[in-house]
Amino acid sequence: MNNNKSKHALLSVSALALIGAMLTPAVSWATDGETVIQEKCLSCHTRTGNPDAPYSRISEQRKTPEGWQMTLHRMQLRNGLVLSSEETQAVIRYLSDEQGLAPSETAPFRYVLEQKPNIVEDVDPAYAEMCSRCHSNARFGLQRRTEGEWKELVNTHMAIHPTTELHALARDRRWYDIALNETAPKLAMDYAFNDAAWKKWQTMARPALQGSWSVSGFMPGKGDYSAILTAVKIADDKYSVTMIGHYSDGSELRGNGTANVFSGYEWRAGLMLDGVSVRQVLAASEDGSSLTGRMYQSAHDEIGGDLNAVSGNAIVGLSPSALKQGETSRVTISGAYLKGSVNLGAGVKVLKVLSRDADRIVVEAKASASAAVGMRDVSVGGTKAKALLAVYDSVATIQVSPPQSLARIGGNGGKIPKVQSTYRALAFSAGADGKPGTDDDMRLGYMPASWSLKPQNEVAEEDRDLEFAGTIDSNGIFTPGDTGLNPQRKMSTNNVGMLKVVASVKDGNNTIEGESDLLVAVPSYIKRAIQ
C-alpha cells in the first residue's frame, strides 16, 4: 500500500464471506469452469482471439474468490445470468485459479476476507474522496485490472448509480472527469493487472495442505483453544476436515466439515464445531508450512478470532503468555503430539505436568522472584518456539482491543439480527526505561479482565446511552439494544449511542484500566462479501 495514506475509515466488516454453496460438501468440482464460461457467458461477452486474454472484459481482471463470487452474483441479479450451484462453484474456482491474486497481493487486505470487524484503514488521499467514501480500501485493493477495465468500472458506476456525481464529496468537483482520467490510471498503476507477483505465483508449486496441523486460536465466550486439524484430500483442492482439541478451561473442542482451496493457497472451510456452524478463512504460506487467518460463527461473523496452524508437530501457542516474577500459574502449551520435557526458559521452573493431550500440555510453573524481565524461548523435547513467554515485574498499561468499535442494534422481531462487538485486554510492561508507552514496552499478551461501560461524552450521558445502548458480559462481549423506537428515550429515538468500554485488570494490589470507544449504530441493510 502507498506511504502517503491519510484518511482513516472505520469499517464494520460484518459481511458474508462466501455464499453457502461454496462450502457445501455435497457439491463436486466435476463441472469445468471454462466450459461454463463458454456456454453461459458468451451471450454477452465475446471471444477476443487473443490466447492470453480470450474473453472480453472477463480476461482483463483478477480477483479473490469472494470478488469473483460478487461478480457472478451481479451478473445473475442484473443481467439475467442463470447458473446452477455447481456451475457457480466451478466458475469461481476456475477464475480464482487462472485470474486470482498472489499471496503478497492479498496480504495487506486480508482483514476484509476474514470478516475481521472494527478495522481502521489508512487510505491514500487520491482514493479517500473518490472511492473510499463508499467502499473500503480493500474493495478495490483486492482487484487487479487493466487501465481500460478500471475506466470501464468508472462507467459502470455511472450506469448503475447515475446519482454518484451528486453525492457529497462528488458534486463539488468534476467527479467523472477525475475518476476517468486521474483515478483510473492511478488504480491501474497501484493495482496492476500484469503484476509480477501473480506471474511468479503461477509458476510455483502449490503447497500440499493435507495432513495434520497444530492449531492455536481464540473464540469469544470460549477463550483460547488448542486443536489438531486433520485435512484429508477428497478431490483436487478439496479436503475433509476434522478439528479435535480443548478450550482453555479443559472442555473438549470437536468439529468436522469441508475445505475448498482457491488460487493454491486460499483456504475456505465450513465446519460444525460443538454444534455451531463456523467458517474458516485462512491463507497458506507459500511453502505450505502454516495456515493463518480467522475462524468465526457463520451466523455472526463478528464472533470469532485469529487462528494459527503449523504443519506437523510444533509449538503454536502459550496461554497465558506471561508470568509475573515470584508467581505460580497454570500454563497451557498448544501443539500437536509434543513429547519430552518442558522448558520455559531461565528463571522459570516447571513444578508439575498437570496433563498431556494430543493437542496440548498443561503445566504448573513458577517464575523466580529474581528472574530477569524479558522474553523466553519455550521448548518441549526437541521442539522449540522462540520468544513465546514473557517474564515481567508489573503491568504498566492495558490496551482494549479493538481500540475503536462498532456494534449495531437489531432483533426486536425484525429480520436483521444485532451485531455484537467483542473485546480483549492486552497488557504491557513498561520495559527497561520504566516509562509506559515507549518503544521498549514489552507485550505480555491478553489477560483476564473485568468489563464495564460508561458514557463516551457529555452528550451520551445526557441522552442516557449507558442505560439503553446495550450491555457487556464477563467475557467482554457487548450486546447492543433492540432496534426500533424507544418511548423511554428523548424524542422516542432508537437505542443507538456512544459508549466507552472499560477493561480492569488486577495486578497484585493494583488495578490497571484501559478504554475503547464504542459506537452503537443502526442496522446495516446491505451485506457484501467484500465491503
Secondary structure, 3 states (H helix, E strand, C coil): CCCCCCEEEEECCCCCCCCHHHHCCCCCCCCCHHHHHHHHHCCCCCECCCCCCCECCHHHEEECHHHHHHHHHHHHHHHCCCCCHHHHHHHHHHHHHHCCCCHHHHHHHHHHHCCCCCEEEEECHHHHCCCCCCCCHHHHHCEEECHHHHHHHHHHHHHHCCCHHHCCCCCCCCHHHHHHHHHHHHHHHHCECCCHHHHHHHHCCCCCCCEEEEEEEEECCCEEEEEEEEEEEEECCEEEEEEEEEECCCCEEEEEEEEEEECCCEEEEEEEECCEEEEEEEEECCCCCEEEEEEEECCCCCCEEEEEEEECCCEEEEECCEEECCCEEEEEEEECCCCCCEECCCCEEEEEEEEEECCEEEEEEEECCCCCCEEEEEEECCEEEEEEEEEECCCCEEEEECCEEEEECECCCCCCCCECEECEEEEEECCCCCCCCCCCCEEEEEECCEEEEEECCHHHHHCCHHHHCEEECCCCEEEECECCCCCCCHHHCCCCEEEEEEEEEEECCEEEEEEEEEEEECCCCCCCCCC
